[in-house]
Structure formats: structure tokens, C-alpha cells
Amino acid sequence: MLRSAQLQYLLKESFAGFHRRKLTTGVTILIMGSSLLVLAVLTLATLNLALALERARTGIDIRVFLQEGLTQTARADLQPRLVSIPGVSGVTYISPEMALHEFSGTLGQDADLLEMLDGNPLPPSYHLQLTVEARNLDTVRAIRDEVAGWAEVEEIVFHQDWIDALERWTFRFQLASMIVGLIVFVAAVFVISNTVKLTMAASARVIQIQKLVGATNAFIRTPFLAEGALQGFLAGSLAMGLLAVAGVLLEGRLGGVVFFAPGQIAGFIGFCVLLGLIGSWSAMRKYLTLRSDL
């Protein structure tokens, strides 16, 4: 157990390095902050692209066209059967008149062409809304295969090409985010480790003297770990602050962009503290013989 005097010394040394090495500490925090800012921007871009993909997925649905001459009772009996299918969250009946009105809206200025028709050629249909988990090609195909065998169903339509493209881009986006995130993470740890090594090199003589007088590795290591954690905290706060300022300045030009929530900001800064600890720990291996019991 550490005595009160030892604890006071460790706390004092944890913050004294900032005062003794103002320039080195400032440069370290700036370098770390710049590296972490890149990581924060990537994370924010990942968050917003994921939300954009999720919004795009809401457009995935299925249209079930019914046989001509189907009685009203048969159509009504069909609706609960469709709702009971796993993955279907809601069902909306589209009458031929509603379908014609919808088609007229899609034609825009060319809607006058519909007046040339003798009647309404559009069949009745059911619009199937899907759950979030069901908005993928495999589930959509499974629903289509199940409904296609029903006698009341004439045709089933869904945007297969669009779903294929969305799933391909989702996979590519997730893969690219993981690769780039890993590269930035390794680069951040490398930068932090090397900047902390500069601080350790300046204190190498002090460390040697402490080991000669019997100081344990844990006793020597604690101030540097605390300093690295504090540097990570300040660098993470700097990165978040710069990103917040940029978000305010570009708010009018980047409509709809979602910024980090308070909990996410706290989590990112906590992650930066962890990076500072990892960088400090790896830098000290050059000067300390680490033992498992310390």
C-alpha cells in the first residue's frame, strides 16, 4: 500500500510534467488532437452514412397485385394473412382508383395522357411495409416465394436491383469504414506512443535514479500513465471542440448532418484517454522491465 506522502508525490508528479515541459506537452497534445480529429471525422461520417443507408432502407417494400374479379370478402380475408407473415409490419390496400391517382402523380405534366384511356387498367393491390430486420434481399425473396403461391395473387413486384445495389454499397461502406478506422487507430496509437517517448526520453535520467534507489516499476510508471491519460483527455476534448466549431460554421451548408450525442462525446473522450494510456505504457517498455506482479 502506498503511504500518504507517496500518493501526494505521485499526484504532484502527474501534473508537474505539464508545467516543466510546456512546449513538448503542447506539441504532443496538438499532434494527438490532430490525429484524433481525423478519427472523429471518420466516426462522424460513418454515423451519418449509416443513418442515410437506414433511411434508404425504409423505401424497401413489396407490392402484391391481386387477381381481377376478386370479391371484396376474398380481398378482406387476404389482409390478415399478409400481416401474419414474418417480416411484414403493415399492410395497406390500394384500390384501382388509388393506384391510378398515384400513377397520375408520378407522370406529372404528362398526366393528361391518362384521359385517353377507356377505363382504369390498374388492378387492386396490397402494399406491404417491412420490419427493419426484413429489409434485405433474402427476406424479401422469401416473402415473395410464400405469397406467390396464393391463388388470389396475380403478381408481386419489388425493386430487386435497387435492393441489390443498396446491399452492395452497405457492405462496401462497412468494409471501408472498418479498414480506414483501423488504419487511423493504429496511426493514432503510433503518434501518441512516439510523442510520449519524447517525454520519457527527457526523463530517462530521473527514471534511472529512481530505480537505483529502489523505486518499483509501478511507482515510476504511475505519473507517466496519468500524464498520458491527461494528454489523451485534452487531445480528445480538443478534437471534439474543433469538430463542434466546424459543425456550427458549416451548419447551413450541411443540412441534415447529425452530430455526436453527449454520451457519444463522453465515450470518444474516454476512448482517447485509453489511447493515451496505451501510448504511455508502450513507450515505457524501453525504460522499464515490466513484471506481471506490478
ChimeraX commands (.cxc) that place a marker at each C-alpha (Angstrom):
marker #1 position 0.00,0.00,0.00 radius 0.5
marker #1 position 1.21,3.49,-0.83 radius 0.5
marker #1 position 1.63,5.89,2.03 radius 0.5
marker #1 position 0.03,9.32,2.05 radius 0.5
marker #1 position 3.32,11.01,1.20 radius 0.5
marker #1 position 3.82,8.68,-1.77 radius 0.5
marker #1 position 0.32,9.36,-3.06 radius 0.5
marker #1 position 0.90,13.10,-2.79 radius 0.5
marker #1 position 4.16,12.72,-4.70 radius 0.5
marker #1 position 2.54,10.69,-7.47 radius 0.5
marker #1 position -0.30,13.18,-7.86 radius 0.5
marker #1 position 2.16,16.06,-7.90 radius 0.5
marker #1 position 4.40,14.38,-10.48 radius 0.5
marker #1 position 1.41,13.50,-12.67 radius 0.5
marker #1 position 0.70,17.20,-13.25 radius 0.5
marker #1 position 4.19,18.63,-12.79 radius 0.5
marker #1 position 5.26,17.34,-16.19 radius 0.5
marker #1 position 2.85,19.75,-17.87 radius 0.5
marker #1 position 4.50,22.68,-16.12 radius 0.5
marker #1 position 8.09,21.54,-16.70 radius 0.5
marker #1 position 7.59,20.65,-20.38 radius 0.5
marker #1 position 5.06,23.18,-21.58 radius 0.5
marker #1 position 6.27,23.27,-25.18 radius 0.5
marker #1 position 6.69,19.50,-25.52 radius 0.5
marker #1 position 3.34,18.85,-23.87 radius 0.5
marker #1 position 1.60,21.43,-26.04 radius 0.5
marker #1 position 3.06,19.95,-29.24 radius 0.5
marker #1 position 2.13,16.46,-28.05 radius 0.5
marker #1 position -1.47,17.46,-27.43 radius 0.5
marker #1 position -1.68,19.23,-30.81 radius 0.5
marker #1 position -0.32,16.19,-32.65 radius 0.5
marker #1 position -2.59,13.83,-30.74 radius 0.5
marker #1 position -5.55,16.17,-31.23 radius 0.5
marker #1 position -4.95,16.34,-34.99 radius 0.5
marker #1 position -4.74,12.56,-35.22 radius 0.5
marker #1 position -7.84,12.09,-33.10 radius 0.5
marker #1 position -9.68,14.76,-35.10 radius 0.5
marker #1 position -9.24,12.58,-38.20 radius 0.5
marker #1 position -10.63,9.64,-36.24 radius 0.5
marker #1 position -13.56,11.76,-35.00 radius 0.5
marker #1 position -14.38,12.98,-38.53 radius 0.5
marker #1 position -14.28,9.41,-39.82 radius 0.5
marker #1 position -16.51,8.24,-36.98 radius 0.5
marker #1 position -18.97,11.07,-37.60 radius 0.5
marker #1 position -19.03,10.33,-41.33 radius 0.5
marker #1 position -19.61,6.65,-40.55 radius 0.5
marker #1 position -22.50,7.56,-38.26 radius 0.5
marker #1 position -24.17,9.83,-40.82 radius 0.5
marker #1 position -23.70,7.41,-43.73 radius 0.5
marker #1 position -25.15,4.60,-41.62 radius 0.5
marker #1 position -28.19,6.77,-40.88 radius 0.5
marker #1 position -28.50,7.63,-44.59 radius 0.5
marker #1 position -28.41,3.95,-45.51 radius 0.5
marker #1 position -31.02,3.19,-42.86 radius 0.5
marker #1 position -33.28,5.91,-44.24 radius 0.5
marker #1 position -32.80,4.47,-47.72 radius 0.5
marker #1 position -33.82,1.06,-46.44 radius 0.5
marker #1 position -37.20,2.44,-45.41 radius 0.5
marker #1 position -38.04,2.57,-49.13 radius 0.5
marker #1 position -37.78,-1.20,-49.44 radius 0.5
marker #1 position -41.29,-2.61,-49.74 radius 0.5
marker #1 position -43.38,-5.14,-51.68 radius 0.5
marker #1 position -46.44,-4.58,-53.86 radius 0.5
marker #1 position -48.80,-7.57,-54.17 radius 0.5
marker #1 position -51.17,-7.27,-57.17 radius 0.5
marker #1 position -54.44,-9.22,-56.92 radius 0.5
marker #1 position -56.38,-11.26,-59.47 radius 0.5
marker #1 position -59.11,-9.47,-61.40 radius 0.5
marker #1 position -62.65,-10.18,-60.30 radius 0.5
marker #1 position -61.66,-10.95,-56.71 radius 0.5
marker #1 position -64.58,-10.41,-54.34 radius 0.5
marker #1 position -64.43,-7.88,-51.54 radius 0.5
marker #1 position -64.64,-10.69,-48.97 radius 0.5
marker #1 position -61.70,-12.52,-50.53 radius 0.5
marker #1 position -59.66,-9.30,-50.54 radius 0.5
marker #1 position -60.51,-8.65,-46.89 radius 0.5
marker #1 position -59.57,-12.21,-45.90 radius 0.5
marker #1 position -56.23,-11.79,-47.61 radius 0.5
marker #1 position -55.08,-8.86,-45.46 radius 0.5
marker #1 position -54.66,-10.71,-42.10 radius 0.5
marker #1 position -52.81,-13.50,-43.91 radius 0.5
marker #1 position -50.34,-10.96,-45.26 radius 0.5
marker #1 position -49.90,-9.29,-41.88 radius 0.5
marker #1 position -49.13,-12.65,-40.25 radius 0.5
marker #1 position -46.09,-13.21,-42.49 radius 0.5
marker #1 position -42.82,-12.82,-40.51 radius 0.5
marker #1 position -41.10,-9.59,-41.52 radius 0.5
marker #1 position -44.29,-7.75,-42.53 radius 0.5
marker #1 position -45.03,-4.81,-40.23 radius 0.5
marker #1 position -48.09,-3.42,-42.01 radius 0.5
marker #1 position -50.40,-3.88,-44.99 radius 0.5
marker #1 position -52.24,-1.16,-46.94 radius 0.5
marker #1 position -54.92,-1.86,-49.52 radius 0.5
marker #1 position -54.53,0.09,-52.79 radius 0.5
marker #1 position -57.71,0.25,-54.85 radius 0.5
marker #1 position -57.55,0.67,-58.66 radius 0.5
marker #1 position -58.69,4.28,-58.24 radius 0.5
marker #1 position -55.96,4.99,-55.68 radius 0.5
marker #1 position -53.40,3.30,-57.91 radius 0.5
marker #1 position -54.45,5.44,-60.88 radius 0.5
marker #1 position -54.22,8.59,-58.80 radius 0.5
marker #1 position -50.75,7.55,-57.60 radius 0.5
marker #1 position -49.65,6.81,-61.17 radius 0.5
marker #1 position -51.00,10.16,-62.30 radius 0.5
marker #1 position -48.84,11.87,-59.71 radius 0.5
marker #1 position -45.72,10.12,-60.98 radius 0.5
marker #1 position -46.43,11.25,-64.55 radius 0.5
marker #1 position -46.54,14.92,-63.54 radius 0.5
marker #1 position -47.21,17.15,-66.52 radius 0.5
marker #1 position -47.87,14.11,-68.71 radius 0.5
marker #1 position -50.83,13.03,-66.57 radius 0.5
marker #1 position -53.20,14.28,-69.30 radius 0.5
marker #1 position -52.29,11.19,-71.31 radius 0.5
marker #1 position -54.40,9.10,-68.92 radius 0.5
marker #1 position -57.56,10.78,-70.26 radius 0.5
marker #1 position -57.05,8.80,-73.48 radius 0.5
marker #1 position -57.73,5.53,-71.63 radius 0.5
marker #1 position -61.18,3.98,-71.92 radius 0.5
marker #1 position -61.04,2.71,-68.33 radius 0.5
marker #1 position -58.78,2.02,-65.40 radius 0.5
marker #1 position -56.38,-0.80,-66.34 radius 0.5
marker #1 position -54.68,-0.94,-62.94 radius 0.5
marker #1 position -55.53,-3.89,-60.66 radius 0.5
marker #1 position -56.06,-3.71,-56.90 radius 0.5
marker #1 position -53.05,-4.43,-54.74 radius 0.5
marker #1 position -51.65,-4.60,-51.23 radius 0.5
marker #1 position -48.67,-2.53,-50.18 radius 0.5
marker #1 position -46.52,-4.47,-47.69 radius 0.5
marker #1 position -44.36,-2.50,-45.25 radius 0.5
marker #1 position -41.45,-4.46,-43.84 radius 0.5
marker #1 position -39.74,-4.51,-40.45 radius 0.5
marker #1 position -36.19,-3.17,-40.20 radius 0.5
marker #1 position -34.79,-6.69,-39.94 radius 0.5
marker #1 position -36.66,-7.81,-43.07 radius 0.5
marker #1 position -35.31,-5.07,-45.35 radius 0.5
marker #1 position -32.83,-7.30,-47.13 radius 0.5
marker #1 position -32.88,-9.27,-50.34 radius 0.5
marker #1 position -33.07,-12.75,-48.78 radius 0.5
marker #1 position -36.10,-11.92,-46.63 radius 0.5
marker #1 position -37.87,-10.08,-49.44 radius 0.5
marker #1 position -37.41,-13.07,-51.73 radius 0.5
marker #1 position -38.69,-15.42,-49.02 radius 0.5
marker #1 position -41.85,-13.33,-48.63 radius 0.5
marker #1 position -42.30,-13.23,-52.39 radius 0.5
marker #1 position -41.95,-17.01,-52.70 radius 0.5
marker #1 position -44.52,-17.57,-49.96 radius 0.5
marker #1 position -47.14,-15.17,-51.34 radius 0.5
marker #1 position -46.59,-16.09,-54.99 radius 0.5
marker #1 position -48.33,-19.45,-54.49 radius 0.5
marker #1 position -51.59,-17.92,-53.28 radius 0.5
marker #1 position -54.49,-18.20,-55.72 radius 0.5
marker #1 position -55.62,-14.60,-55.08 radius 0.5
marker #1 position -52.24,-13.15,-56.15 radius 0.5
marker #1 position -51.57,-12.15,-59.76 radius 0.5
marker #1 position -48.08,-10.64,-59.46 radius 0.5
marker #1 position -45.53,-9.49,-56.87 radius 0.5
marker #1 position -43.29,-6.51,-57.50 radius 0.5
marker #1 position -40.29,-5.24,-55.56 radius 0.5
marker #1 position -37.20,-3.29,-56.58 radius 0.5
marker #1 position -34.68,-6.14,-56.67 radius 0.5
marker #1 position -31.97,-4.19,-58.49 radius 0.5
marker #1 position -32.27,-1.33,-56.03 radius 0.5
marker #1 position -32.08,-3.71,-53.05 radius 0.5
marker #1 position -29.05,-5.45,-54.60 radius 0.5
marker #1 position -27.28,-2.12,-55.09 radius 0.5
marker #1 position -28.12,-0.98,-51.56 radius 0.5
marker #1 position -26.75,-4.16,-50.01 radius 0.5
marker #1 position -23.57,-3.97,-52.09 radius 0.5
marker #1 position -22.96,-0.37,-51.09 radius 0.5
marker #1 position -23.74,-1.17,-47.45 radius 0.5
marker #1 position -21.14,-3.94,-47.43 radius 0.5
marker #1 position -18.56,-1.78,-49.19 radius 0.5
marker #1 position -19.20,1.10,-46.81 radius 0.5
marker #1 position -18.86,-1.10,-43.73 radius 0.5
marker #1 position -15.67,-2.70,-45.05 radius 0.5
marker #1 position -14.12,0.66,-45.98 radius 0.5
marker #1 position -15.07,2.15,-42.61 radius 0.5
marker #1 position -13.52,-0.78,-40.77 radius 0.5
marker #1 position -10.27,-0.64,-42.79 radius 0.5
marker #1 position -9.87,3.13,-42.60 radius 0.5
marker #1 position -10.85,3.15,-38.93 radius 0.5
marker #1 position -8.22,0.51,-38.16 radius 0.5
marker #1 position -5.57,2.47,-40.05 radius 0.5
marker #1 position -6.43,5.69,-38.22 radius 0.5
marker #1 position -6.49,3.83,-34.88 radius 0.5
marker #1 position -3.02,2.35,-35.46 radius 0.5
marker #1 position -1.73,5.72,-36.65 radius 0.5
marker #1 position -3.16,7.43,-33.55 radius 0.5
marker #1 position -1.53,4.92,-31.22 radius 0.5
marker #1 position 1.77,5.27,-33.12 radius 0.5
marker #1 position 1.72,9.07,-32.91 radius 0.5
marker #1 position 0.75,9.06,-29.24 radius 0.5
marker #1 position 3.38,6.44,-28.38 radius 0.5
marker #1 position 6.15,8.35,-30.12 radius 0.5
marker #1 position 5.19,11.71,-28.66 radius 0.5
marker #1 position 5.11,10.17,-25.18 radius 0.5
marker #1 position 8.53,8.62,-25.85 radius 0.5
marker #1 position 9.89,12.16,-26.24 radius 0.5
marker #1 position 8.67,12.92,-22.74 radius 0.5
marker #1 position 10.12,9.66,-21.44 radius 0.5
marker #1 position 13.47,10.34,-23.09 radius 0.5
marker #1 position 13.68,13.70,-21.32 radius 0.5
marker #1 position 13.04,11.91,-18.01 radius 0.5
marker #1 position 15.32,8.90,-18.63 radius 0.5
marker #1 position 17.94,10.10,-16.11 radius 0.5
marker #1 position 15.28,10.58,-13.42 radius 0.5
marker #1 position 13.92,7.09,-14.05 radius 0.5
marker #1 position 17.39,5.56,-13.72 radius 0.5
marker #1 position 17.93,7.32,-10.40 radius 0.5
marker #1 position 14.55,6.19,-9.10 radius 0.5
marker #1 position 15.32,2.56,-9.98 radius 0.5
marker #1 position 18.74,2.82,-8.27 radius 0.5
marker #1 position 17.13,3.90,-5.01 radius 0.5
marker #1 position 14.66,1.02,-5.13 radius 0.5
marker #1 position 11.53,2.51,-6.70 radius 0.5
marker #1 position 9.20,-0.12,-8.17 radius 0.5
marker #1 position 8.06,-0.09,-11.78 radius 0.5
marker #1 position 4.51,0.66,-10.67 radius 0.5
marker #1 position 5.69,3.69,-8.66 radius 0.5
marker #1 position 7.73,5.03,-11.59 radius 0.5
marker #1 position 5.06,4.22,-14.14 radius 0.5
marker #1 position 2.06,5.84,-12.43 radius 0.5
marker #1 position 2.88,9.54,-13.08 radius 0.5
marker #1 position 3.60,8.88,-16.75 radius 0.5
marker #1 position 0.39,6.87,-17.17 radius 0.5
marker #1 position -1.58,9.66,-15.54 radius 0.5
marker #1 position 0.15,12.21,-17.76 radius 0.5
marker #1 position -0.61,10.15,-20.88 radius 0.5
marker #1 position -4.25,9.79,-19.82 radius 0.5
marker #1 position -4.50,13.54,-19.24 radius 0.5
marker #1 position -2.92,14.23,-22.62 radius 0.5
marker #1 position -5.42,11.88,-24.22 radius 0.5
marker #1 position -8.27,13.66,-22.43 radius 0.5
marker #1 position -7.10,17.11,-23.55 radius 0.5
marker #1 position -6.41,15.92,-27.11 radius 0.5
marker #1 position -9.82,14.25,-27.34 radius 0.5
marker #1 position -11.51,17.36,-25.96 radius 0.5
marker #1 position -9.60,19.48,-28.49 radius 0.5
marker #1 position -10.70,17.22,-31.35 radius 0.5
marker #1 position -14.33,17.32,-30.24 radius 0.5
marker #1 position -14.17,21.09,-29.76 radius 0.5
marker #1 position -12.75,21.70,-33.23 radius 0.5
marker #1 position -15.34,19.37,-34.75 radius 0.5
marker #1 position -18.13,21.16,-32.90 radius 0.5
marker #1 position -16.91,24.57,-34.12 radius 0.5
marker #1 position -16.71,23.26,-37.68 radius 0.5
marker #1 position -20.22,21.86,-37.33 radius 0.5
marker #1 position -21.56,25.24,-36.22 radius 0.5
marker #1 position -19.80,27.08,-39.06 radius 0.5
marker #1 position -20.99,24.60,-41.69 radius 0.5
marker #1 position -24.46,24.00,-40.27 radius 0.5
marker #1 position -26.18,25.94,-43.04 radius 0.5
marker #1 position -24.29,24.09,-45.79 radius 0.5
marker #1 position -24.57,20.62,-44.29 radius 0.5
marker #1 position -28.27,20.33,-43.62 radius 0.5
marker #1 position -29.36,17.08,-42.04 radius 0.5
marker #1 position -25.93,16.12,-40.70 radius 0.5
marker #1 position -26.18,14.50,-37.27 radius 0.5
marker #1 position -23.54,15.43,-34.68 radius 0.5
marker #1 position -22.41,13.30,-31.75 radius 0.5
marker #1 position -24.77,12.97,-28.79 radius 0.5
marker #1 position -23.42,13.89,-25.33 radius 0.5
marker #1 position -22.99,10.23,-24.44 radius 0.5
marker #1 position -21.05,9.60,-27.66 radius 0.5
marker #1 position -18.80,12.60,-26.98 radius 0.5
marker #1 position -18.05,11.26,-23.50 radius 0.5
marker #1 position -17.36,7.82,-24.95 radius 0.5
marker #1 position -14.98,9.24,-27.57 radius 0.5
marker #1 position -13.05,11.25,-24.98 radius 0.5
marker #1 position -12.88,8.16,-22.77 radius 0.5
marker #1 position -11.50,6.26,-25.75 radius 0.5
marker #1 position -8.87,8.99,-26.19 radius 0.5
marker #1 position -7.88,8.61,-22.53 radius 0.5
marker #1 position -7.44,4.88,-23.17 radius 0.5
marker #1 position -5.26,5.66,-26.21 radius 0.5
marker #1 position -3.12,7.93,-24.03 radius 0.5
marker #1 position -2.70,5.12,-21.50 radius 0.5
marker #1 position -1.80,2.61,-24.23 radius 0.5
marker #1 position 0.70,5.01,-25.79 radius 0.5
marker #1 position 2.32,5.76,-22.43 radius 0.5
marker #1 position 2.50,2.09,-21.50 radius 0.5
marker #1 position 4.13,1.07,-24.77 radius 0.5
marker #1 position 6.60,3.97,-24.59 radius 0.5
marker #1 position 7.78,2.99,-21.10 radius 0.5
marker #1 position 8.82,-0.51,-22.12 radius 0.5
marker #1 position 12.09,0.99,-23.33 radius 0.5
marker #1 position 12.94,2.23,-19.86 radius 0.5
marker #1 position 11.29,-0.27,-17.51 radius 0.5
marker #1 position 11.42,-4.02,-17.17 radius 0.5
marker #1 position 7.70,-4.73,-16.72 radius 0.5
marker #1 position 6.84,-7.62,-14.39 radius 0.5
marker #1 position 3.48,-9.36,-14.23 radius 0.5
marker #1 position 3.19,-8.78,-10.50 radius 0.5
marker #1 position 3.28,-4.98,-10.87 radius 0.5
marker link #1:1,2 radius 0.2
marker link #1:2,3 radius 0.2
marker link #1:3,4 radius 0.2
marker link #1:4,5 radius 0.2
marker link #1:5,6 radius 0.2
marker link #1:6,7 radius 0.2
marker link #1:7,8 radius 0.2
marker link #1:8,9 radius 0.2
marker link #1:9,10 radius 0.2
marker link #1:10,11 radius 0.2
marker link #1:11,12 radius 0.2
marker link #1:12,13 radius 0.2
marker link #1:13,14 radius 0.2
marker link #1:14,15 radius 0.2
marker link #1:15,16 radius 0.2
marker link #1:16,17 radius 0.2
marker link #1:17,18 radius 0.2
marker link #1:18,19 radius 0.2
marker link #1:19,20 radius 0.2
marker link #1:20,21 radius 0.2
marker link #1:21,22 radius 0.2
marker link #1:22,23 radius 0.2
marker link #1:23,24 radius 0.2
marker link #1:24,25 radius 0.2
marker link #1:25,26 radius 0.2
marker link #1:26,27 radius 0.2
marker link #1:27,28 radius 0.2
marker link #1:28,29 radius 0.2
marker link #1:29,30 radius 0.2
marker link #1:30,31 radius 0.2
marker link #1:31,32 radius 0.2
marker link #1:32,33 radius 0.2
marker link #1:33,34 radius 0.2
marker link #1:34,35 radius 0.2
marker link #1:35,36 radius 0.2
marker link #1:36,37 radius 0.2
marker link #1:37,38 radius 0.2
marker link #1:38,39 radius 0.2
marker link #1:39,40 radius 0.2
marker link #1:40,41 radius 0.2
marker link #1:41,42 radius 0.2
marker link #1:42,43 radius 0.2
marker link #1:43,44 radius 0.2
marker link #1:44,45 radius 0.2
marker link #1:45,46 radius 0.2
marker link #1:46,47 radius 0.2
marker link #1:47,48 radius 0.2
marker link #1:48,49 radius 0.2
marker link #1:49,50 radius 0.2
marker link #1:50,51 radius 0.2
marker link #1:51,52 radius 0.2
marker link #1:52,53 radius 0.2
marker link #1:53,54 radius 0.2
marker link #1:54,55 radius 0.2
marker link #1:55,56 radius 0.2
marker link #1:56,57 radius 0.2
marker link #1:57,58 radius 0.2
marker link #1:58,59 radius 0.2
marker link #1:59,60 radius 0.2
marker link #1:60,61 radius 0.2
marker link #1:61,62 radius 0.2
marker link #1:62,63 radius 0.2
marker link #1:63,64 radius 0.2
marker link #1:64,65 radius 0.2
marker link #1:65,66 radius 0.2
marker link #1:66,67 radius 0.2
marker link #1:67,68 radius 0.2
marker link #1:68,69 radius 0.2
marker link #1:69,70 radius 0.2
marker link #1:70,71 radius 0.2
marker link #1:71,72 radius 0.2
marker link #1:72,73 radius 0.2
marker link #1:73,74 radius 0.2
marker link #1:74,75 radius 0.2
marker link #1:75,76 radius 0.2
marker link #1:76,77 radius 0.2
marker link #1:77,78 radius 0.2
marker link #1:78,79 radius 0.2
marker link #1:79,80 radius 0.2
marker link #1:80,81 radius 0.2
marker link #1:81,82 radius 0.2
marker link #1:82,83 radius 0.2
marker link #1:83,84 radius 0.2
marker link #1:84,85 radius 0.2
marker link #1:85,86 radius 0.2
marker link #1:86,87 radius 0.2
marker link #1:87,88 radius 0.2
marker link #1:88,89 radius 0.2
marker link #1:89,90 radius 0.2
marker link #1:90,91 radius 0.2
marker link #1:91,92 radius 0.2
marker link #1:92,93 radius 0.2
marker link #1:93,94 radius 0.2
marker link #1:94,95 radius 0.2
marker link #1:95,96 radius 0.2
marker link #1:96,97 radius 0.2
marker link #1:97,98 radius 0.2
marker link #1:98,99 radius 0.2
marker link #1:99,100 radius 0.2
marker link #1:100,101 radius 0.2
marker link #1:101,102 radius 0.2
marker link #1:102,103 radius 0.2
marker link #1:103,104 radius 0.2
marker link #1:104,105 radius 0.2
marker link #1:105,106 radius 0.2
marker link #1:106,107 radius 0.2
marker link #1:107,108 radius 0.2
marker link #1:108,109 radius 0.2
marker link #1:109,110 radius 0.2
marker link #1:110,111 radius 0.2
marker link #1:111,112 radius 0.2
marker link #1:112,113 radius 0.2
marker link #1:113,114 radius 0.2
marker link #1:114,115 radius 0.2
marker link #1:115,116 radius 0.2
marker link #1:116,117 radius 0.2
marker link #1:117,118 radius 0.2
marker link #1:118,119 radius 0.2
marker link #1:119,120 radius 0.2
marker link #1:120,121 radius 0.2
marker link #1:121,122 radius 0.2
marker link #1:122,123 radius 0.2
marker link #1:123,124 radius 0.2
marker link #1:124,125 radius 0.2
marker link #1:125,126 radius 0.2
marker link #1:126,127 radius 0.2
marker link #1:127,128 radius 0.2
marker link #1:128,129 radius 0.2
marker link #1:129,130 radius 0.2
marker link #1:130,131 radius 0.2
marker link #1:131,132 radius 0.2
marker link #1:132,133 radius 0.2
marker link #1:133,134 radius 0.2
marker link #1:134,135 radius 0.2
marker link #1:135,136 radius 0.2
marker link #1:136,137 radius 0.2
marker link #1:137,138 radius 0.2
marker link #1:138,139 radius 0.2
marker link #1:139,140 radius 0.2
marker link #1:140,141 radius 0.2
marker link #1:141,142 radius 0.2
marker link #1:142,143 radius 0.2
marker link #1:143,144 radius 0.2
marker link #1:144,145 radius 0.2
marker link #1:145,146 radius 0.2
marker link #1:146,147 radius 0.2
marker link #1:147,148 radius 0.2
marker link #1:148,149 radius 0.2
marker link #1:149,150 radius 0.2
marker link #1:150,151 radius 0.2
marker link #1:151,152 radius 0.2
marker link #1:152,153 radius 0.2
marker link #1:153,154 radius 0.2
marker link #1:154,155 radius 0.2
marker link #1:155,156 radius 0.2
marker link #1:156,157 radius 0.2
marker link #1:157,158 radius 0.2
marker link #1:158,159 radius 0.2
marker link #1:159,160 radius 0.2
marker link #1:160,161 radius 0.2
marker link #1:161,162 radius 0.2
marker link #1:162,163 radius 0.2
marker link #1:163,164 radius 0.2
marker link #1:164,165 radius 0.2
marker link #1:165,166 radius 0.2
marker link #1:166,167 radius 0.2
marker link #1:167,168 radius 0.2
marker link #1:168,169 radius 0.2
marker link #1:169,170 radius 0.2
marker link #1:170,171 radius 0.2
marker link #1:171,172 radius 0.2
marker link #1:172,173 radius 0.2
marker link #1:173,174 radius 0.2
marker link #1:174,175 radius 0.2
marker link #1:175,176 radius 0.2
marker link #1:176,177 radius 0.2
marker link #1:177,178 radius 0.2
marker link #1:178,179 radius 0.2
marker link #1:179,180 radius 0.2
marker link #1:180,181 radius 0.2
marker link #1:181,182 radius 0.2
marker link #1:182,183 radius 0.2
marker link #1:183,184 radius 0.2
marker link #1:184,185 radius 0.2
marker link #1:185,186 radius 0.2
marker link #1:186,187 radius 0.2
marker link #1:187,188 radius 0.2
marker link #1:188,189 radius 0.2
marker link #1:189,190 radius 0.2
marker link #1:190,191 radius 0.2
marker link #1:191,192 radius 0.2
marker link #1:192,193 radius 0.2
marker link #1:193,194 radius 0.2
marker link #1:194,195 radius 0.2
marker link #1:195,196 radius 0.2
marker link #1:196,197 radius 0.2
marker link #1:197,198 radius 0.2
marker link #1:198,199 radius 0.2
marker link #1:199,200 radius 0.2
marker link #1:200,201 radius 0.2
marker link #1:201,202 radius 0.2
marker link #1:202,203 radius 0.2
marker link #1:203,204 radius 0.2
marker link #1:204,205 radius 0.2
marker link #1:205,206 radius 0.2
marker link #1:206,207 radius 0.2
marker link #1:207,208 radius 0.2
marker link #1:208,209 radius 0.2
marker link #1:209,210 radius 0.2
marker link #1:210,211 radius 0.2
marker link #1:211,212 radius 0.2
marker link #1:212,213 radius 0.2
marker link #1:213,214 radius 0.2
marker link #1:214,215 radius 0.2
marker link #1:215,216 radius 0.2
marker link #1:216,217 radius 0.2
marker link #1:217,218 radius 0.2
marker link #1:218,219 radius 0.2
marker link #1:219,220 radius 0.2
marker link #1:220,221 radius 0.2
marker link #1:221,222 radius 0.2
marker link #1:222,223 radius 0.2
marker link #1:223,224 radius 0.2
marker link #1:224,225 radius 0.2
marker link #1:225,226 radius 0.2
marker link #1:226,227 radius 0.2
marker link #1:227,228 radius 0.2
marker link #1:228,229 radius 0.2
marker link #1:229,230 radius 0.2
marker link #1:230,231 radius 0.2
marker link #1:231,232 radius 0.2
marker link #1:232,233 radius 0.2
marker link #1:233,234 radius 0.2
marker link #1:234,235 radius 0.2
marker link #1:235,236 radius 0.2
marker link #1:236,237 radius 0.2
marker link #1:237,238 radius 0.2
marker link #1:238,239 radius 0.2
marker link #1:239,240 radius 0.2
marker link #1:240,241 radius 0.2
marker link #1:241,242 radius 0.2
marker link #1:242,243 radius 0.2
marker link #1:243,244 radius 0.2
marker link #1:244,245 radius 0.2
marker link #1:245,246 radius 0.2
marker link #1:246,247 radius 0.2
marker link #1:247,248 radius 0.2
marker link #1:248,249 radius 0.2
marker link #1:249,250 radius 0.2
marker link #1:250,251 radius 0.2
marker link #1:251,252 radius 0.2
marker link #1:252,253 radius 0.2
marker link #1:253,254 radius 0.2
marker link #1:254,255 radius 0.2
marker link #1:255,256 radius 0.2
marker link #1:256,257 radius 0.2
marker link #1:257,258 radius 0.2
marker link #1:258,259 radius 0.2
marker link #1:259,260 radius 0.2
marker link #1:260,261 radius 0.2
marker link #1:261,262 radius 0.2
marker link #1:262,263 radius 0.2
marker link #1:263,264 radius 0.2
marker link #1:264,265 radius 0.2
marker link #1:265,266 radius 0.2
marker link #1:266,267 radius 0.2
marker link #1:267,268 radius 0.2
marker link #1:268,269 radius 0.2
marker link #1:269,270 radius 0.2
marker link #1:270,271 radius 0.2
marker link #1:271,272 radius 0.2
marker link #1:272,273 radius 0.2
marker link #1:273,274 radius 0.2
marker link #1:274,275 radius 0.2
marker link #1:275,276 radius 0.2
marker link #1:276,277 radius 0.2
marker link #1:277,278 radius 0.2
marker link #1:278,279 radius 0.2
marker link #1:279,280 radius 0.2
marker link #1:280,281 radius 0.2
marker link #1:281,282 radius 0.2
marker link #1:282,283 radius 0.2
marker link #1:283,284 radius 0.2
marker link #1:284,285 radius 0.2
marker link #1:285,286 radius 0.2
marker link #1:286,287 radius 0.2
marker link #1:287,288 radius 0.2
marker link #1:288,289 radius 0.2
marker link #1:289,290 radius 0.2
marker link #1:290,291 radius 0.2
marker link #1:291,292 radius 0.2
marker link #1:292,293 radius 0.2
marker link #1:293,294 radius 0.2
view
